[in-house]
Amino acid sequence: MVPVAFDNYQEMNNPIANLLLPGDKNWSHKFVANFSAELQLWDNLKFKTSYGVDLAFWGKDGYTPIYYLRNGQSQTFSSAYSEKRDGTVW
């Protein structure tokens, strides 16, 4: 008897089941501000200072459940993940 290799059948998966798999949930936050102060020292002399900041935070969260859609497209264990990045300009 010849062993049967399941890789040879080119099994198709259900496209609806593929769409129902959870994906990444992307998020982002941004804060931009400018501050300034001016001080009159003498009649013709002023001191002025200013500060500006641009803060950005972004990332993604998600999970992968156990599933089997077809040979080669399956997950045998569940996993969760979270990623955060940030950028600062001042």
C-alpha positions in Angstrom: 0.0 0.0 0.0 1.3 3.4 -1.0 1.2 6.1 1.8 -1.0 9.1 1.0 0.6 12.5 1.2 -2.0 15.2 2.1 0.2 17.9 0.7 -0.7 16.8 -2.8 -4.4 17.6 -2.6 -4.1 21.4 -2.8 -6.8 21.9 -0.2 -8.7 25.2 -0.4 -9.7 27.1 2.8 -13.0 28.8 3.5 -12.5 32.6 2.8 -15.1 33.6 5.4 -13.2 31.6 8.1 -10.0 33.3 7.0 -11.7 36.8 7.4 -13.0 35.9 10.8 -9.5 35.4 12.2 -8.6 38.3 14.5 -6.1 40.8 13.2 -4.0 43.6 14.8 -5.6 46.5 16.6 -3.5 49.5 15.7 -3.6 52.6 17.9 -1.8 56.0 18.1 -1.7 59.1 20.2 -0.1 62.5 19.4 0.6 65.5 21.6 1.9 68.8 20.2 2.5 71.9 22.4 4.4 75.2 22.4 5.2 77.3 25.4 6.8 80.7 25.6 7.6 83.3 28.2 8.8 86.9 27.9 10.3 89.1 30.6 10.8 92.8 30.3 14.2 93.5 31.9 14.7 97.2 31.0 13.1 99.6 28.6 14.7 98.2 25.5 15.8 94.8 26.7 13.5 91.8 26.8 14.3 88.1 27.6 12.2 85.6 25.7 12.3 81.8 25.9 10.2 79.2 24.1 9.9 75.5 24.1 8.0 73.2 21.7 7.4 69.5 22.0 5.9 66.9 19.6 5.2 63.5 21.3 3.9 60.5 19.4 2.9 57.1 20.8 1.8 54.2 18.6 1.5 50.5 18.7 -0.6 47.4 18.1 -2.2 44.7 20.2 -3.6 41.3 19.1 -3.9 37.6 19.6 -3.9 34.5 17.6 -6.3 31.7 18.6 -6.0 28.0 17.9 -7.4 27.3 14.4 -7.1 24.9 11.4 -8.2 26.2 8.0 -6.2 23.8 5.8 -2.9 22.0 5.7 -0.2 24.7 6.1 -2.5 27.3 7.4 -3.1 26.4 11.1 -2.1 27.4 14.6 -1.7 24.7 17.2 -1.3 27.1 20.2 -2.8 30.5 21.1 -0.7 33.6 21.6 -1.1 37.3 22.5 1.2 40.2 21.7 1.5 43.9 22.4 3.9 46.4 20.8 4.4 50.1 21.8 6.7 52.7 20.2 7.2 56.3 20.9 8.9 59.3 19.4 9.8 62.7 20.8 10.9 65.9 19.1 11.6 69.0 21.1 
